[in-house]
Amino acid sequence: MSMQSHIAELERRHAALEREIETALLHPSVDNLEVADMKRRKLRLKDEIKKLRGDDTVH
């Protein structure tokens, strides 16, 4: 897998998690621990994408 296709796959997973989080938050019976876990996974993906692009500045 090329670097660009790997980054594209990470971006796809990041966007999918974003949609999953938004959907979960619309439901009154949302599991806050599950949402927090999804947000952590999304942040890890974002950090990995930045690292692979050469932007080591993580906020």
Rosetta silent file (secondary structure, phi, psi, omega in degrees, C-alpha in Angstrom):
SEQUENCE: MSMQSHIAELERRHAALEREIETALLHPSVDNLEVADMKRRKLRLKDEIKKLRGDDTVH
SCORE:     score description
SCORE:     0.000 S_00000001
   1 L     0.000  130.038  178.722    0.000    0.000    0.000 S_00000001
   2 L   -72.763  162.621 -179.918    1.421    3.369   -0.957 S_00000001
   3 H   -60.322  -42.507 -179.396    1.716    6.153    1.594 S_00000001
   4 H   -64.157  -41.178 -179.898   -1.027    8.167   -0.131 S_00000001
   5 H   -70.607  -32.733  176.436   -3.451    5.256   -0.166 S_00000001
   6 H   -65.346  -45.294  177.919   -2.654    4.536    3.494 S_00000001
   7 H   -62.455  -41.460  179.376   -3.370    8.172    4.406 S_00000001
   8 H   -61.942  -40.020  178.351   -6.570    8.062    2.342 S_00000001
   9 H   -65.876  -41.222  177.363   -7.705    4.950    4.230 S_00000001
  10 H   -62.956  -41.159  178.373   -6.974    6.623    7.580 S_00000001
  11 H   -64.658  -37.581  177.937   -8.951    9.691    6.460 S_00000001
  12 H   -64.288  -43.521  178.958  -11.851    7.442    5.433 S_00000001
  13 H   -65.976  -37.255  178.233  -11.835    5.760    8.844 S_00000001
  14 H   -62.224  -46.499  180.000  -11.616    9.184   10.552 S_00000001
  15 H   -65.682  -38.751  178.916  -14.663   10.443    8.628 S_00000001
  16 H   -64.105  -40.421  176.787  -16.585    7.238    9.357 S_00000001
  17 H   -64.369  -39.471  178.028  -15.902    7.641   13.080 S_00000001
  18 H   -58.835  -46.121  178.712  -17.072   11.265   12.893 S_00000001
  19 H   -64.636  -40.334  179.552  -20.374   10.126   11.361 S_00000001
  20 H   -63.236  -40.608  177.938  -20.693    7.334   13.932 S_00000001
  21 H   -64.363  -47.401 -179.808  -20.154    9.813   16.783 S_00000001
  22 H   -59.619  -41.935  179.037  -22.701   12.250   15.354 S_00000001
  23 H   -64.937  -44.384 -179.240  -25.248    9.451   14.975 S_00000001
  24 H   -61.384  -39.388 -177.434  -24.646    8.164   18.504 S_00000001
  25 H   -70.257  -16.306  178.221  -25.114   11.631   19.982 S_00000001
  26 L   -78.297  -16.558 -176.897  -28.557   11.896   18.367 S_00000001
  27 L   -94.422  134.271 -178.309  -29.871    9.000   20.459 S_00000001
  28 L   -65.956  -23.814 -178.374  -31.076    9.657   24.006 S_00000001
  29 L   -96.337   29.875 -177.582  -29.659    6.344   25.242 S_00000001
  30 L   -61.248  136.984  175.834  -26.132    7.168   24.114 S_00000001
  31 L   -88.529  106.705 -175.310  -23.359    5.400   26.020 S_00000001
  32 H   -61.626  -32.420  178.110  -21.030    8.250   26.983 S_00000001
  33 H   -68.100  -37.891  177.755  -18.107    5.878   27.568 S_00000001
  34 H   -66.557  -42.063  178.366  -18.510    4.449   24.081 S_00000001
  35 H   -63.264  -41.923  178.660  -18.646    7.948   22.566 S_00000001
  36 H   -61.969  -40.167  177.790  -15.514    8.920   24.510 S_00000001
  37 H   -64.168  -42.078  177.786  -13.756    5.813   23.177 S_00000001
  38 H   -62.076  -40.414  179.917  -14.789    6.690   19.606 S_00000001
  39 H   -65.810  -38.264  177.357  -13.463   10.232   20.085 S_00000001
  40 H   -65.112  -42.388  178.801  -10.129    8.883   21.358 S_00000001
  41 H   -63.683  -39.815  178.999   -9.845    6.555   18.351 S_00000001
  42 H   -63.819  -41.445  178.737  -10.682    9.457   16.032 S_00000001
  43 H   -65.478  -40.394  177.475   -7.997   11.607   17.645 S_00000001
  44 H   -61.904  -39.815  176.972   -5.414    8.820   17.296 S_00000001
  45 H   -62.901  -44.451  179.708   -6.273    8.564   13.598 S_00000001
  46 H   -60.409  -43.657  179.074   -5.917   12.328   13.196 S_00000001
  47 H   -63.481  -40.990  179.402   -2.531   12.259   14.927 S_00000001
  48 H   -65.736  -40.300  177.987   -1.340    9.387   12.730 S_00000001
  49 H   -60.916  -46.901  179.961   -2.477   11.206    9.580 S_00000001
  50 H   -60.923  -41.982 -179.579   -0.582   14.348   10.647 S_00000001
  51 H   -62.707  -45.051 -178.907    2.524   12.296   11.425 S_00000001
  52 H   -66.744  -30.125  178.678    2.462   10.545    8.055 S_00000001
  53 H   -79.907   -7.946  178.967    2.036   13.866    6.257 S_00000001
  54 L    92.652    6.495  176.963    5.118   15.178    8.039 S_00000001
  55 L   -96.691   86.676 -176.380    3.251   17.593   10.295 S_00000001
  56 L   -78.263   -1.637  178.235    4.638   16.484   13.664 S_00000001
  57 L   -79.021  102.093 -179.077    3.048   19.435   15.419 S_00000001
  58 L  -104.874  127.079 -177.805    0.252   17.764   17.376 S_00000001
  59 L   -96.298    0.000    0.000   -2.067   20.040   19.337 S_00000001
